[in-house]
C-alpha cells in the first residue's frame, strides 16, 4: 500500500557546485601532470559521473522553493516532450540530474518555474510557469539541448528528440492537483513500479500554486 503523498524536493545546488568545482580541480591537476610528462589517468578517489548524478538527485526531504508573485498570476503550462521513435532512453540518474540542474538554473536566473514533473523512459511530463515575455517553445528547445548533453549519450546518437512538443495551458477551471494526480500514475500504469512514490525520476522543482 502506498504511503500518503509527500513533498519531493531535489536539492541539488550544493552538490552541483561541488561537482563543477571538482571538475575544475581535475582539469588543473591534469594540466600540471601534462607539464610533468605524466599520463592523464584519473586520480584515485574521484567519484564516477553516475555516482555524482545520483548524489545530485537524492535529497528528497527539503521543501521546494517559492518564487514570486508572477507564478500565481500566470497559468501553468502542462508540457510533454517525447524521444525520437519513442526510444526508451530517459529514465536514468544522469538525465534526471541534468533535468534538475537545468530547471533549477531556469528558476534562479530566468524566473521560470517548473513545478511537478515525471521523467518516463521515452517522454517527460512537466508543469511550467513563466513571467512576462516567457516563450515556451524557446525554453523547451533549451531544455532538450541541455538533456542531450547528459553523459548517457554520445555523438553517435544523432537524433534524440521528437520534433516539437505537446502543451496545454491550464485554465482557471482546471485543477493542477488533479492533473498531477493522473500524471504521477504513469509509471504505475506502465508496470514500472507498484506505487508512484517508488519511481525515482519525478519530483517538484518549485512550489507553484495548486487549485
BAFI-3210 file (N, C-alpha, C; in Angstrom, 3 decimals, decimal comma, padded with zeros to 6 digits):
// residues 211
n [1|2|3|4|5|6|7|8|9|10|11|12|13|14|15|16|17|18|19|20|21|22|23|24|25|26|27|28|29|30|31|32|33|34|35|36|37|38|39|40|41|42|43|44|45|46|47|48|49|50|51|52|53|54|55|56|57|58|59|60|61|62|63|64|65|66|67|68|69|70|71|72|73|74|75|76|77|78|79|80|81|82|83|84|85|86|87|88|89|90|91|92|93|94|95|96|97|98|99|100|101|102|103|104|105|106|107|108|109|110|111|112|113|114|115|116|117|118|119|120|121|122|123|124|125|126|127|128|129|130|131|132|133|134|135|136|137|138|139|140|141|142|143|144|145|146|147|148|149|150|151|152|153|154|155|156|157|158|159|160|161|162|163|164|165|166|167|168|169|170|171|172|173|174|175|176|177|178|179|180|181|182|183|184|185|186|187|188|189|190|191|192|193|194|195|196|197|198|199|200|201|202|203|204|205|206|207|208|209|210|211]
n.u [000,854|000,510|002,205|001,077|001,016|003,978|005,871|008,244|011,591|014,322|017,207|019,694|021,648|023,974|025,439|025,787|027,363|029,642|030,354|030,987|033,130|034,900|035,372|036,761|039,021|040,114|040,785|042,828|044,676|045,247|046,466|048,790|050,001|050,419|052,364|054,450|054,954|053,395|050,938|047,407|045,723|042,826|042,618|042,830|040,000|038,253|034,828|032,635|030,852|028,257|027,752|027,973|025,811|023,720|023,968|023,253|020,536|019,349|018,339|015,460|013,847|013,713|011,834|010,275|011,341|009,835|008,806|008,342|005,477|004,672|004,098|001,695|000,088|000,175|-001,081|-000,260|001,605|001,030|003,270|004,555|007,261|008,792|010,865|012,724|011,150|010,094|012,059|013,375|015,113|015,440|015,057|017,131|019,769|021,640|020,350|018,214|019,561|020,634|018,262|017,168|019,200|019,167|016,503|016,491|018,369|017,007|014,901|016,301|017,831|016,271|013,677|011,763|009,511|009,455|007,157|005,717|006,966|007,556|009,736|009,646|010,573|010,510|009,456|008,741|006,860|005,777|005,057|004,998|005,661|005,913|007,098|006,244|006,898|007,787|008,663|007,477|008,172|010,857|012,090|011,602|013,123|015,689|015,770|015,686|018,149|019,909|019,435|020,254|022,954|023,660|025,722|024,984|024,581|026,150|028,045|027,235|024,568|022,414|019,774|017,793|015,411|011,902|010,467|009,245|006,679|004,174|001,641|-000,458|-002,440|-003,329|-006,440|-008,506|-010,554|-009,514|-007,778|-004,640|-003,652|-005,311|-004,650|-001,956|-002,244|-003,142|-000,994|001,209|000,713|001,632|004,075|003,176|000,986|002,395|003,653|006,109|006,632|005,117|003,993|003,475|005,221|007,548|008,897|011,867|012,445|011,062|009,422|009,494|010,355|009,941|007,666|004,605|001,456|-001,425|-004,633]
n.v [-001,195|002,240|004,947|008,010|010,840|012,751|015,799|016,230|016,900|017,894|018,786|020,134|022,081|022,577|020,198|020,228|022,520|021,687|019,597|020,916|022,432|020,396|019,290|021,437|021,431|018,951|019,410|021,350|019,783|017,818|019,379|020,153|017,654|017,013|018,861|017,844|015,549|013,350|010,708|010,972|009,719|009,211|010,482|008,499|007,910|009,840|010,409|008,538|009,657|008,686|008,131|010,718|011,901|010,525|011,464|014,105|013,993|012,963|014,129|014,308|015,501|018,262|021,314|022,530|025,431|028,693|030,886|034,292|036,525|036,305|033,727|033,056|034,625|033,951|031,365|027,856|025,874|022,669|020,373|018,094|016,242|014,154|011,296|010,578|008,383|007,183|006,171|004,399|005,926|007,784|007,383|007,601|008,173|010,078|011,628|012,576|014,120|016,113|017,302|018,344|020,134|021,971|023,020|024,115|026,180|027,668|028,634|030,200|032,021|032,928|033,207|031,263|028,833|025,472|023,170|020,312|017,221|014,366|011,934|009,721|006,584|007,166|009,704|013,002|014,568|017,722|020,625|024,053|027,482|030,868|034,268|037,613|037,862|035,297|032,639|029,748|027,746|028,356|027,951|025,193|024,133|024,796|023,220|020,630|020,631|020,825|018,412|016,622|016,725|015,158|012,772|010,215|009,925|009,752|011,177|009,770|009,386|010,597|011,793|012,561|013,597|013,796|015,929|019,135|019,617|018,795|020,767|022,216|024,733|025,372|026,294|028,522|026,942|024,473|021,932|021,917|020,124|017,859|017,173|016,526|014,331|012,392|012,285|011,487|008,846|007,492|005,844|003,663|002,684|001,901|-000,314|-000,134|000,410|-000,349|001,559|005,052|006,719|005,293|005,605|006,842|009,024|011,598|014,499|017,757|020,957|023,756|025,180|025,761|027,469|025,538|024,667]
n.w [000,000|-000,799|000,747|002,324|000,129|-000,216|-000,098|-002,577|-003,099|-004,914|-003,899|-005,310|-005,648|-003,865|-004,262|-007,015|-007,360|-006,008|-007,653|-010,094|-009,176|-008,518|-011,057|-012,216|-010,607|-011,312|-013,990|-013,667|-012,304|-014,190|-016,164|-014,850|-014,483|-017,114|-017,894|-016,456|-017,756|-017,192|-017,372|-018,245|-016,441|-014,384|-011,048|-008,089|-006,042|-006,981|-007,686|-009,794|-012,761|-012,784|-010,078|-009,012|-010,312|-009,117|-006,481|-006,893|-007,173|-004,899|-002,558|-000,942|000,977|001,459|001,346|-001,620|-003,541|-003,216|-005,551|-006,750|-007,161|-009,804|-010,529|-009,444|-010,888|-013,574|-015,649|-015,424|-017,788|-019,112|-020,159|-022,568|-023,713|-026,122|-026,978|-029,986|-032,191|-029,991|-028,316|-025,595|-023,419|-021,399|-018,662|-016,348|-013,950|-014,775|-016,796|-015,289|-013,352|-015,019|-015,884|-013,477|-012,750|-014,904|-014,774|-012,225|-012,501|-014,423|-012,903|-011,008|-012,544|-014,716|-013,875|-014,388|-013,610|-012,873|-011,865|-010,684|-012,048|-014,186|-015,324|-017,811|-019,456|-022,257|-022,571|-021,217|-018,698|-017,534|-015,486|-016,048|-015,397|-016,437|-016,445|-017,667|-021,123|-021,408|-023,483|-024,467|-026,393|-027,033|-024,558|-024,127|-026,225|-025,322|-023,023|-024,144|-025,529|-023,382|-021,951|-023,893|-023,688|-021,600|-019,817|-020,560|-023,271|-026,514|-029,280|-031,477|-031,233|-033,107|-033,427|-030,816|-029,826|-030,481|-032,913|-031,994|-029,429|-026,955|-025,538|-023,012|-021,827|-018,592|-017,533|-015,490|-014,490|-014,355|-012,618|-011,230|-009,329|-009,688|-012,303|-011,978|-010,295|-012,041|-013,885|-012,345|-011,966|-014,183|-014,243|-012,747|-014,218|-016,452|-015,531|-014,249|-011,577|-008,372|-006,791|-007,101|-005,745|-005,608|-007,966|-009,175|-010,804|-010,708|-009,326|-007,772|-008,624|-008,130|-005,856|-006,944|-007,133|-006,414|-007,416]
ca.u [000,000|001,299|002,122|000,483|001,942|004,839|006,539|009,519|012,471|015,674|018,053|020,918|022,605|025,276|026,170|026,164|028,500|030,805|030,691|031,674|034,413|035,768|035,790|037,777|040,237|040,668|041,434|044,102|045,591|045,679|047,391|050,064|050,583|050,873|053,632|055,465|055,138|052,655|049,742|046,180|044,828|042,091|043,143|042,051|039,136|037,240|033,582|032,209|029,772|026,973|027,561|027,709|024,442|022,813|024,012|022,570|019,081|018,995|017,788|014,018|013,048|013,603|010,654|010,602|011,399|008,670|009,188|007,477|004,060|004,341|003,646|000,278|-000,651|000,159|-001,477|000,822|001,528|001,326|004,116|005,067|008,247|008,999|012,069|012,555|010,684|009,756|013,203|013,367|016,488|015,451|014,962|018,473|020,215|022,340|019,363|017,469|020,408|020,701|016,958|017,044|020,165|018,686|015,291|016,844|019,001|015,959|014,181|017,169|018,365|015,298|012,355|010,867|009,291|008,949|006,557|005,828|007,414|007,882|010,536|009,385|011,650|010,500|008,878|008,777|005,731|006,132|004,256|005,927|005,112|006,893|006,610|006,054|007,931|008,162|008,379|007,530|008,903|012,292|012,543|011,603|014,283|016,867|015,717|016,089|019,585|020,610|019,344|021,013|024,366|023,866|026,777|024,432|024,551|027,377|027,825|026,611|023,112|022,160|018,505|017,277|014,073|010,853|010,324|008,134|006,263|002,744|001,421|-001,834|-002,489|-004,361|-007,308|-008,921|-011,449|-008,800|-007,039|-003,260|-003,508|-005,970|-003,845|-000,758|-002,639|-003,185|000,330|002,137|000,413|002,171|004,976|002,399|000,236|003,354|004,197|007,494|006,644|003,802|003,497|004,080|006,316|008,752|009,564|012,890|012,672|009,954|009,563|008,982|011,471|009,441|006,314|003,712|000,119|-002,288|-006,057]
ca.v [000,000|003,463|005,871|009,288|011,619|013,694|016,723|015,681|018,020|017,525|019,924|019,753|023,151|022,381|019,101|020,648|023,430|020,879|018,814|021,795|022,771|019,223|019,194|022,451|020,944|017,852|019,988|021,943|018,696|017,183|020,278|020,059|016,343|017,038|019,585|016,984|014,365|012,221|010,326|011,636|008,799|009,885|010,259|007,579|008,555|010,675|009,708|008,385|010,555|008,114|008,323|012,130|012,169|010,023|012,379|015,340|013,811|012,097|014,835|014,340|015,973|019,716|021,931|023,243|026,882|029,504|032,080|035,444|036,622|036,063|032,361|032,982|035,451|033,338|029,961|026,926|025,025|021,246|020,121|016,736|016,087|012,727|010,935|010,188|006,996|006,731|005,407|004,378|006,262|008,926|007,012|007,355|009,181|011,154|012,505|013,223|015,162|017,203|017,966|019,118|021,228|022,968|023,678|024,947|027,389|028,451|029,339|031,190|033,033|033,422|033,345|030,274|027,858|024,129|022,570|018,859|016,599|012,945|011,512|008,342|006,122|007,737|011,042|013,789|015,446|018,748|021,838|025,186|028,829|031,924|035,628|038,349|037,608|033,883|031,971|028,336|026,967|028,601|027,308|023,745|023,829|024,855|022,040|019,477|020,722|020,541|016,979|015,891|016,754|014,275|011,794|008,952|009,867|010,070|011,919|008,923|009,494|011,751|012,442|012,052|014,089|014,011|017,354|019,804|019,172|018,944|021,621|022,569|025,792|025,086|027,442|028,705|025,891|023,204|021,732|021,451|018,953|016,718|016,797|015,851|013,031|011,443|012,159|010,761|007,421|006,907|004,705|002,525|002,142|001,274|-001,516|000,077|000,364|-000,636|002,795|006,180|007,295|004,485|005,969|007,803|010,116|012,526|015,384|019,121|021,906|024,966|025,051|026,731|027,371|024,476|024,904]
ca.w [000,000|-000,890|001,852|001,960|-000,702|000,482|-000,992|-003,024|-003,478|-005,316|-003,556|-005,985|-005,883|-003,225|-004,891|-008,364|-007,240|-005,661|-008,841|-011,025|-008,574|-008,628|-012,443|-012,436|-009,955|-012,108|-015,161|-013,247|-011,953|-015,437|-016,831|-014,143|-014,774|-018,504|-017,931|-015,843|-018,576|-016,635|-018,122|-017,820|-015,747|-013,305|-009,695|-007,264|-005,072|-007,610|-007,923|-011,177|-013,140|-012,395|-008,638|-008,783|-010,744|-008,082|-005,349|-007,245|-007,185|-003,779|-001,400|-001,164|002,100|001,564|000,736|-002,860|-003,497|-003,570|-006,281|-006,531|-007,473|-011,209|-010,727|-009,100|-011,833|-014,893|-015,569|-015,784|-018,977|-018,973|-021,331|-022,791|-024,774|-026,388|-027,705|-031,381|-032,334|-028,625|-027,804|-024,127|-023,029|-020,488|-017,243|-015,816|-012,989|-015,474|-017,422|-014,210|-012,781|-015,990|-015,860|-012,242|-012,797|-015,866|-014,306|-011,069|-013,022|-015,075|-011,837|-010,372|-013,465|-015,693|-013,292|-014,993|-012,548|-013,160|-010,679|-010,694|-013,295|-014,155|-016,470|-018,211|-020,342|-023,602|-022,607|-019,978|-018,390|-016,556|-015,389|-016,031|-015,413|-016,682|-016,299|-018,921|-022,115|-021,443|-024,757|-024,108|-027,387|-026,880|-023,323|-024,346|-027,066|-024,455|-022,167|-024,955|-025,771|-022,135|-021,652|-024,910|-023,302|-020,444|-020,107|-021,030|-024,728|-027,242|-030,521|-032,494|-031,068|-033,964|-033,089|-029,551|-029,530|-031,476|-033,189|-031,335|-028,103|-026,700|-024,371|-022,704|-020,828|-017,590|-017,284|-014,099|-014,030|-014,374|-011,382|-011,324|-008,464|-010,319|-013,471|-011,479|-009,746|-013,163|-014,497|-011,480|-012,053|-015,407|-014,021|-012,254|-015,355|-017,368|-014,910|-013,826|-010,113|-007,798|-006,174|-007,813|-004,961|-005,787|-009,209|-008,738|-011,748|-010,612|-008,174|-007,846|-008,551|-007,474|-005,362|-007,569|-006,570|-006,909|-007,101]
c.u [000,890|001,145|001,471|001,477|002,741|005,483|007,921|010,374|013,845|016,580|019,450|021,979|023,945|026,091|026,636|027,368|029,774|031,293|031,475|033,040|035,394|036,283|036,894|039,098|040,897|041,399|042,774|045,128|046,127|046,688|048,763|050,762|051,117|052,210|054,768|055,693|054,404|051,465|048,533|045,227|044,109|042,664|042,236|041,210|038,092|036,014|033,300|031,075|028,424|026,713|027,270|026,286|023,440|022,792|023,229|021,056|018,593|018,246|016,297|013,254|012,891|012,377|011,057|010,603|010,033|009,195|008,057|006,083|003,721|003,764|002,199|-000,568|-000,773|-000,209|-000,334|000,540|001,803|002,012|004,539|006,061|008,591|010,312|011,726|012,222|010,379|010,831|013,258|014,781|016,560|015,532|016,336|018,827|020,892|021,366|018,572|018,279|020,509|019,393|016,832|017,977|019,681|017,482|015,547|017,477|017,973|015,152|015,021|017,523|017,302|013,906|011,326|010,734|008,737|008,417|006,788|006,291|007,582|008,609|010,276|010,502|011,682|009,821|008,960|007,492|006,202|005,109|005,213|005,150|006,235|006,255|006,372|007,217|008,376|007,717|008,573|008,369|010,406|012,836|012,598|012,795|015,571|016,922|016,174|017,597|020,380|020,594|020,138|022,507|024,659|024,904|026,269|024,547|025,893|027,025|027,126|025,084|022,640|020,883|017,922|015,802|013,149|010,696|009,092|007,851|004,754|002,573|-000,060|-001,803|-003,641|-005,157|-007,745|-009,786|-010,802|-007,908|-005,647|-003,091|-004,137|-005,194|-002,605|-001,099|-002,708|-001,777|001,263|001,899|000,973|003,119|004,246|001,640|001,142|003,984|005,628|007,658|005,234|003,157|004,199|005,252|007,615|009,504|010,583|013,022|011,454|010,133|008,952|010,148|011,065|007,999|005,457|002,296|-000,656|-003,715|-006,832]
c.v [001,246|004,269|007,156|010,100|012,578|014,610|016,180|016,819|017,511|018,726|019,714|020,836|022,925|021,298|019,504|021,575|022,674|020,087|019,661|022,189|021,618|019,069|020,207|022,030|019,838|018,391|020,610|020,881|018,040|018,050|020,210|018,745|016,302|017,746|018,753|015,712|013,148|011,907|011,025|010,661|009,517|009,531|009,328|008,376|009,457|009,839|009,593|009,357|010,021|008,322|009,785|012,490|011,679|010,945|013,653|015,210|012,993|012,807|015,081|015,163|017,482|020,236|022,655|024,752|027,502|030,731|033,092|035,383|036,246|034,679|032,171|033,779|034,794|031,869|029,039|026,205|023,582|020,816|018,659|016,784|014,609|012,496|010,540|008,696|006,350|005,786|005,515|004,634|007,368|008,553|006,607|008,455|010,360|012,140|013,264|014,366|016,358|017,996|018,872|020,327|022,337|023,727|024,532|026,258|028,283|029,240|030,464|032,346|033,682|033,631|032,439|029,110|026,553|023,553|021,078|018,359|015,103|012,611|010,030|007,874|006,811|009,101|011,687|014,599|016,480|019,875|023,014|026,490|029,825|033,281|036,290|038,099|036,165|033,261|030,479|027,535|027,129|027,899|025,784|023,336|023,844|023,647|020,798|019,476|020,366|019,049|016,153|015,847|015,865|013,210|010,473|008,799|010,250|010,778|011,070|008,908|010,741|012,490|011,789|012,389|014,064|015,518|017,912|019,261|019,361|019,833|021,957|023,595|025,520|026,353|027,479|027,563|024,511|023,111|021,167|020,158|017,712|016,229|016,039|014,467|011,976|011,200|011,310|009,250|006,748|005,733|003,457|001,871|001,447|000,011|-001,375|000,013|000,022|000,600|003,980|006,781|006,531|004,837|007,073|009,034|011,039|013,378|016,745|020,081|023,148|024,734|026,142|026,451|026,227|024,779|023,619]
c.w [000,000|000,384|001,374|001,159|000,148|-000,541|-001,311|-003,543|-003,782|-005,042|-004,091|-006,015|-005,171|-003,904|-006,278|-008,319|-006,906|-006,862|-009,840|-010,487|-008,706|-010,052|-012,755|-011,818|-010,737|-013,321|-014,795|-012,936|-013,214|-016,175|-016,184|-014,443|-016,198|-018,617|-017,371|-016,646|-018,064|-017,530|-017,531|-017,167|-014,624|-011,955|-008,926|-006,285|-005,690|-007,932|-009,408|-011,467|-012,701|-010,913|-008,320|-009,202|-009,710|-006,870|-005,631|-007,187|-005,994|-002,670|-001,617|-000,136|002,175|000,837|-000,547|-002,667|-003,754|-004,302|-006,228|-007,101|-008,907|-011,412|-010,284|-010,080|-013,203|-014,767|-015,987|-017,094|-018,563|-020,265|-021,365|-023,941|-024,893|-027,124|-029,138|-031,468|-030,986|-028,071|-026,285|-023,600|-021,981|-019,011|-016,714|-014,837|-013,687|-016,111|-016,361|-013,591|-013,719|-016,009|-014,636|-012,268|-013,733|-015,320|-013,071|-011,521|-013,727|-014,054|-011,255|-011,296|-014,345|-015,116|-013,939|-014,022|-013,102|-011,861|-010,663|-012,063|-013,085|-015,446|-016,697|-019,152|-021,702|-023,691|-021,229|-019,879|-017,369|-016,598|-015,263|-016,112|-015,670|-016,537|-017,643|-019,876|-022,207|-022,767|-024,531|-025,097|-027,275|-025,648|-023,486|-025,203|-026,246|-023,528|-022,934|-025,200|-024,525|-021,809|-022,651|-024,590|-022,099|-020,798|-020,674|-022,543|-025,316|-028,539|-031,582|-032,373|-031,806|-033,576|-031,859|-029,393|-030,744|-031,684|-032,473|-029,943|-028,010|-025,475|-024,244|-021,588|-019,868|-017,297|-015,831|-013,580|-014,059|-013,155|-011,668|-010,527|-009,095|-011,538|-013,028|-010,935|-010,849|-013,717|-013,647|-011,507|-013,289|-015,162|-013,521|-013,403|-016,359|-016,787|-014,429|-012,317|-009,646|-007,201|-006,821|-007,069|-005,118|-007,066|-008,924|-009,618|-011,822|-009,375|-008,436|-007,658|-007,772|-007,051|-005,994|-007,102|-007,226|-006,487|-007,225]
res [x|x|x|x|x|x|x|x|x|x|x|x|x|x|x|x|x|x|x|x|x|x|x|x|x|x|x|x|x|x|x|x|x|x|x|x|x|x|x|x|x|x|x|x|x|x|x|x|x|x|x|x|x|x|x|x|x|x|x|x|x|x|x|x|x|x|x|x|x|x|x|x|x|x|x|x|x|x|x|x|x|x|x|x|x|x|x|x|x|x|x|x|x|x|x|x|x|x|x|x|x|x|x|x|x|x|x|x|x|x|x|x|x|x|x|x|x|x|x|x|x|x|x|x|x|x|x|x|x|x|x|x|x|x|x|x|x|x|x|x|x|x|x|x|x|x|x|x|x|x|x|x|x|x|x|x|x|x|x|x|x|x|x|x|x|x|x|x|x|x|x|x|x|x|x|x|x|x|x|x|x|x|x|x|x|x|x|x|x|x|x|x|x|x|x|x|x|x|x|x|x|x|x|x|x|x|x|x|x|x|x]
***
